[in-house]
Amino acid sequence: MANPSVNVYLDKQEYGKDRVRLLKVHKDTKVHRVDDLTIRVLLSGEAFTTSYTEASNKAVVATDSMKNTCYILAKSSKVVDTLELFAAELANHFLNTYAWVQGAHVTIIRHRWARMIVDGKPHNHSFWRDGDETRQTDIFIKRGQNAQDRTVELKSAISGLLVLKTTGSSFEDFVRDEYTTLPEAKDRILSTCVEANWDFTLPFIHNSASLLPTLSQVPFNAIYDSVREVTCKTFAEDESASVQATLYKMAAQSIQNWKWVQKVAYALPNRHFFPVDLKYFRGTQNLNEHADVYQPVADPSGLITATVTRAPDTSVARL
Ligand SMILES: O=c1[nH]c(=O)c2[nH]c(=O)[nH]c2[nH]1
């Protein structure tokens, strides 16, 4: 039996619609483009407290209406193809429309559709799914003391980018003790499924109407393309001493490349591929420099994570 003399209070709350699925087709030319999105909208504010504590729905914007709003804004928006701006437009819409909303938190996942090549030529309106990788963005816009003020926390991400290299990776000189069985590897397979996210430095917004024009100055699509390019190029070209060392090089470059990027975090599972010892069959050599048959190991994997941040003495973006 619950003890009613123990006092409790509502500590945190956010509510909204998750997994709103939406496909926007850009038909401005006969070369169509598509944005296939999964959206989450979460609203917060003092006004919603009583919906939890007193069963009052007076302030509750139905999550069904939030879903409808996603479709209406996708129809009218000019910025659906820049995930960060569309997320900002959606979040700001809820703050502008409902005076009692204090925070709007929008997450958007963009699913891949690559243009189909037919008879060697890119097709105008046919696409194929070239992997499970997604682009993501997460924006949290808060209303300030002044109802028109906005603070923006924004981060973007690459998720599920699966990569593998067949040489140019070693792992040596690590701790050897009575728990160690792993041989030193001068040359090994390296494979990971990249999770990367980066935080933007953004100014305080004094007027909600200037939010989109201000954010539009940040080249979000170019930054995304560049982080992906740096990730792939570094993965391919680095003579990797470990996942840790390669990760750090990847993250540092994107901060150095873009003044708006404040920090970059990676989570890199180390998906092991071990050479199969074939000496059971007529002494066949397949270890070390002889290896070319490997066993992919589904589980467990290593998991290497780190966040690299711009040092405080480095100049920050001014918009
Ligand atoms: O790049 C690596 N980092 C590690 O920390 C580690 N540990 C391990 O067993 N293999 C590897 N590989």
The ligand as a Tripos MOL2 file, in Angstrom:
@<TRIPOS>MOLECULE
LIG
   12    13     1     0     0
SMALL
NO_CHARGES

@<TRIPOS>ATOM
      1 O1         40.7540    0.3890  -31.2250 O.2       1 LIG1
      2 C1         40.6350   -0.3430  -30.2270 C.ar      1 LIG1
      3 N1         40.5170    0.2140  -28.9820 N.ar      1 LIG1
      4 C2         40.3810   -0.5300  -27.8550 C.ar      1 LIG1
      5 O2         40.2940    0.0390  -26.7210 O.2       1 LIG1
      6 C3         40.3510   -1.9350  -28.0010 C.ar      1 LIG1
      7 N2         40.2100   -2.9530  -27.1290 N.ar      1 LIG1
      8 C4         40.2110   -4.1170  -27.8460 C.ar      1 LIG1
      9 O3         40.0870   -5.2870  -27.3640 O.2       1 LIG1
     10 N3         40.3710   -3.8430  -29.1860 N.ar      1 LIG1
     11 C5         40.4500   -2.5020  -29.2950 C.ar      1 LIG1
     12 N4         40.5770   -1.6910  -30.3790 N.ar      1 LIG1
@<TRIPOS>BOND
     1     1     2 2
     2     2     3 ar
     3     2    12 ar
     4     3     4 ar
     5     4     5 2
     6     4     6 ar
     7     6     7 ar
     8     6    11 ar
     9     7     8 ar
    10     8     9 2
    11     8    10 ar
    12    10    11 ar
    13    11    12 ar
@<TRIPOS>SUBSTRUCTURE
     1 LIG1         1 GROUP 0 **** ****
